[in-house]
Every structure is written in structure tokens, then in C-alpha cells.
Amino acid sequence: MSTAYSEAYQQRFGGIARLYGQQALTLFSQAHICVIGIGGVGSWAAEALARTGIGAITLIDMDDVCVTNTNRQIHALRSNVGQAKTEVMAERIRAINPECQVTCIDDFITVDNVAELLDKNFSYVIDAIDSVRPKAALLSYCRRYKIPVVTTGGAGGQIDPTRIEVVDLAKTIQDPLAAKLRERLKSDFNVVKNSKGKLGIDCVFSSEPLVYPQSDGSVCASRSTAEGPKKMDCTSGFGSATMVTATFGFVAVSHALKKMMAKAARQGL
């Protein structure tokens, strides 16, 4: 495997080489990873990829930075409000590693455009979409064309990042987004469990019971007694904290890197 990177790159990411090995750093420098959804989970995933020396990163989202993103998204600064999330994140990545090739796609993934937007040659895809149908379309496409992907479940309504782990999507608990995703994959894309009871899609999720907001400003631990909205958005519904959303993104990146290294080892690279 060629090690054609600069002295400045080696200085920036020497700590990565001393952790994963020089061969792994070369692998990372030649990798192209796509992050879809540059929000509470995806923005932190992009940050981690940049600081690991990934050679090329594609960012897909069509949302702008909002002041209500401040509690959970790394690019949400007063100076960035109203700007495109992908462009703000791209500028940050280039400041971290000027040698990283960053591509911004100002669009949302849909059933109709997933084939157009997704490169089958991505080293890995990190799915941080928070809407069920486009998420299902993406995962179905990746599964069909064997594009390595890790998806993320719901990161709202939780306060304990130590409960986050990676399992097959069929095995998540306490995660309404993942449950709805399984249903949509089956009904719309005929993605069903195999003989081992697995879907073959890795998912970052938390086993922590959810905290529900109440209309009087308090919170409760029971969905049945919760009075407030039961979805995650910027002004109502589930609350969220950086400690959890960032960890979702970090765990997704860690998992992707380990899988990439294992594949390279199998191929003798």
C-alpha cells in the first residue's frame, strides 16, 4: 500500500499512526467516507473523520445551521446561523486537515435520488439521517450494492452515553426510530431478517430508556403518561445533549474504521 502523503500530514496524524499503526494511517489517508445528515450525530462523525486523517469526505445534507442546534451540533455557532451545514462543516474539516478532499452535496436523500447521490465506491457510509423513509431507502440501496454502511438510531431523550453500542439493526431495543426503520425496510424494500434473525445492517443505538418531555416543563420516564410531543425536532419533542449525540457519531466512526481495517487485513493490504 502506497504511503504518498506529505510530511505535514504525518505530523498532524502521527498520533493516529501510533495508535492504529502506520499501515492503517495509509488506509485512512486513501479512504473516501460519506456522512449523510450533518446534524447532532453526523457533524460529530465528520469531525472525528477529519481528525483521523481520512483522505476524502463527502457531506450530504440540505439543512442550514439553526440557533436551536446549539445544544448538540458542533458547527452550531452564533456566527454560522443561517449557513448551509455542509459548507460550514467543510470549512471546519479543511481547517483541521487542508489535504482532505471535501465534497458537499446540498440535498436530502430520497427514494428517487439515492442512486444518483451515492457513490458505490465509498469506503464507508455513515447514516445519520433522522427521517425513516429516506433512511430506509439509503440502507436498502447500500445493502443491495454491498456498500459498507453503519446506521444510527435515535439519539434524543437520553443522558447516558455509556449505554451506546453497535448491534445488528434487528437487535435494537428502546429505540423508536430503529423500530420504525425495520418496519419500513420490510414493507417498502422487502428487507427481512435472515435465518439467524439478523438484517445484516450495523446500527449504533442506546439501550437507555427514554426521557419524555411534559407540557408543564417537567420530564418523565413513561411514554404512556408523557403529554408532550414524542418526536425529535428543534423546538419540541425529545430533548438531546451533546454528550450523547456526539458519542453516537464517534461510535459510528470507530466502528467504520475497525471494519475498514479488518477488510484490508483480509485482502492482505
C-alpha positions in Angstrom: 0.0 0.0 0.0 1.5 3.3 -1.1 2.3 5.9 1.6 2.1 9.0 -0.6 1.2 11.7 1.9 3.0 14.8 3.0 5.3 15.5 6.0 2.6 17.9 7.3 0.0 15.1 7.1 2.3 12.8 9.0 2.9 15.4 11.7 -0.9 16.1 12.1 -1.8 12.4 12.3 1.3 10.8 13.8 -0.8 10.1 16.9 -3.2 8.1 14.8 -0.3 6.0 13.3 1.0 5.3 16.9 -2.5 4.1 17.8 -3.7 2.1 14.8 -0.4 1.6 13.1 1.3 3.2 10.1 -0.4 0.9 7.6 -3.8 1.9 9.0 -3.0 5.6 8.6 -2.2 4.9 5.0 -5.5 3.2 4.6 -7.3 6.2 6.2 -5.5 8.7 4.0 -6.8 6.8 0.9 -10.3 6.3 2.2 -13.4 8.2 1.0 -16.2 8.2 3.6 -19.7 9.7 3.2 -21.6 11.2 6.1 -25.3 11.7 5.4 -27.1 14.0 7.8 -24.8 16.7 9.2 -26.7 17.3 12.5 -26.4 16.2 16.1 -24.8 12.9 15.2 -23.4 13.5 11.7 -21.5 16.7 12.5 -19.5 14.9 15.2 -18.9 11.9 12.9 -17.5 14.3 10.3 -15.3 15.9 13.0 -13.9 12.6 14.1 -13.2 11.5 10.5 -11.3 14.7 9.8 -9.2 14.3 12.9 -8.4 10.7 12.0 -6.8 11.8 8.7 -9.5 10.4 6.3 -8.4 11.5 2.8 -11.8 12.3 1.3 -15.1 13.1 3.0 -18.5 13.6 1.3 -21.1 15.5 3.3 -24.8 15.2 2.3 -27.5 17.5 3.8 -29.7 20.4 2.7 -30.3 22.0 6.1 -29.0 25.3 7.4 -27.5 25.9 10.9 -30.2 27.0 13.3 -29.7 28.6 16.7 -31.7 25.7 18.2 -28.9 23.3 17.1 -26.6 24.8 19.7 -27.1 22.1 22.3 -25.9 19.2 20.1 -24.2 20.1 16.8 -20.5 21.1 16.6 -20.9 23.6 13.8 -23.7 25.5 15.6 -22.1 28.8 16.5 -23.6 32.2 16.5 -21.5 33.2 13.5 -22.8 30.3 11.4 -26.6 30.6 11.9 -28.4 30.5 8.6 -25.4 29.0 6.7 -25.5 25.6 5.0 -24.5 22.8 7.4 -22.4 21.0 4.7 -20.4 24.2 3.8 -19.8 25.2 7.4 -18.6 21.7 8.2 -16.5 21.5 5.1 -14.7 24.7 6.1 -14.0 23.2 9.5 -12.7 20.0 8.0 -10.3 21.9 5.7 -9.1 23.9 8.7 -8.3 20.6 10.5 -6.7 18.9 7.5 -6.1 21.1 4.4 -5.2 17.9 2.5 -8.7 16.4 2.9 -10.8 16.4 -0.2 -14.2 17.5 0.9 -17.3 17.3 -1.3 -20.6 19.0 -0.3 -23.9 17.8 -1.7 -26.7 20.2 -0.9 -29.6 17.8 -1.0 -31.6 15.3 1.1 -31.5 11.6 0.3 -34.8 10.4 -1.1 -36.1 7.1 -2.6 -35.7 8.7 -6.1 -32.2 10.2 -5.8 -30.3 7.7 -3.6 -28.7 6.0 -6.7 -27.7 9.4 -8.1 -26.2 10.7 -4.9 -24.5 7.6 -3.5 -21.1 6.5 -5.0 -20.8 2.7 -4.9 -17.1 3.2 -4.4 -17.3 4.9 -1.0 -15.1 3.2 1.5 -17.9 3.6 4.1 -21.2 5.4 4.6 -22.3 6.8 7.9 -26.0 7.2 8.0 -27.1 9.9 10.4 -30.5 10.7 8.8 -33.3 11.2 11.3 -36.3 10.5 8.9 -37.5 6.9 8.4 -38.3 6.7 4.7 -35.0 8.2 3.3 -33.1 6.2 5.9 -34.7 3.0 4.7 -34.1 3.9 1.1 -30.4 4.5 1.8 -29.9 1.3 3.8 -31.7 -0.8 1.3 -29.5 0.6 -1.5 -26.3 0.1 0.4 -27.3 -3.5 1.3 -28.2 -4.2 -2.3 -24.9 -3.0 -3.7 -22.8 -4.1 -0.8 -21.7 -0.6 0.1 -20.3 -0.7 3.7 -22.6 1.3 5.9 -23.3 1.9 9.6 -26.6 3.5 10.6 -27.5 5.3 13.8 -30.7 5.1 15.8 -32.4 7.8 17.8 -30.1 10.0 19.9 -32.8 12.1 21.6 -34.3 11.6 25.1 -31.1 10.1 26.6 -28.5 11.3 29.0 -26.1 8.3 29.5 -23.5 7.9 26.7 -22.2 4.7 28.3 -25.3 2.8 27.2 -24.4 3.3 23.5 -23.3 0.2 21.5 -23.3 -1.3 18.0 -25.6 -4.3 17.2 -27.4 -5.6 14.1 -30.4 -3.4 13.4 -32.7 -6.3 14.2 -31.5 -6.4 17.8 -32.0 -2.8 19.0 -34.2 -2.1 22.0 -35.6 1.2 23.4 -35.2 2.9 20.0 -38.4 4.0 18.3 -36.5 5.2 15.2 -34.8 1.9 14.7 -38.1 0.0 15.2 -39.9 2.2 12.6 -36.9 1.7 10.3 -37.2 -2.1 10.5 -40.9 -1.8 9.6 -40.2 0.4 6.6 -37.4 -1.7 5.3 -39.7 -4.7 5.4 -42.8 -3.0 3.9 -41.2 -0.8 1.3 -38.0 -2.6 0.4 -38.5 -6.2 1.3 -35.5 -6.2 3.6 -36.2 -9.0 6.1 -34.2 -10.9 8.7 -32.0 -13.8 7.7 -32.1 -17.3 9.2 -30.0 -16.1 12.1 -32.6 -13.3 12.9 -30.4 -10.5 11.6 -30.8 -7.8 8.9 -27.1 -7.5 8.2 -27.1 -3.8 8.9 -24.9 -2.5 11.8 -26.7 0.1 14.0 -25.5 2.4 16.7 -28.1 2.6 19.4 -28.6 3.2 23.1 -30.3 0.7 25.5 -31.2 3.6 27.8 -34.9 4.1 28.5 -36.1 7.4 27.0 -36.9 10.6 28.9 -40.1 12.3 27.7 -40.8 16.0 27.9 -44.0 17.1 29.6 -46.2 20.1 28.6 -45.6 21.7 32.0 -41.8 21.8 31.5 -41.0 18.7 33.5 -39.9 15.3 32.2 -41.0 11.7 32.8 -39.8 8.2 32.0 -43.1 6.8 30.7 -44.3 7.2 27.2 -47.9 6.4 28.3 -48.0 9.3 30.7 -46.0 11.8 28.6 -48.0 14.8 27.5 -45.5 16.5 25.2 -44.6 15.6 21.5 -42.9 12.3 21.1 -40.6 13.1 18.1 -37.3 14.9 17.9 -37.2 18.4 16.4 -35.6 21.7 17.1 -38.3 23.3 19.2 -40.3 20.5 20.8 -40.3 16.7 21.3 -37.3 14.8 22.7 -34.5 16.8 24.2 -30.9 16.0 23.4 -27.4 16.6 24.7 -24.0 16.7 23.0 -22.6 14.0 25.4 -25.0 11.5 23.8 -25.3 12.7 20.2 -21.6 13.2 19.8 -20.9 9.7 21.2 -23.3 8.2 18.6 -21.2 9.8 15.9 -17.9 8.8 17.5 -19.1 5.2 17.9 -20.2 5.1 14.3 -16.8 6.3 13.1 -14.9 3.9 15.4 -17.0 1.0 14.0 -16.4 2.0 10.4 -12.6 2.3 10.9 -12.4 -1.1 12.5 -14.4 -2.6 9.7 -12.2 -1.0 7.1 -9.1 -2.3 8.8 -10.5 -5.8 9.0 -11.4 -5.8 5.3 -7.9 -4.5 4.4 -6.3 -7.3 6.5 -8.4 -9.9 4.8 -7.3 -8.6 1.4 -3.7 -8.6 2.5 -3.3 -4.8 2.2 
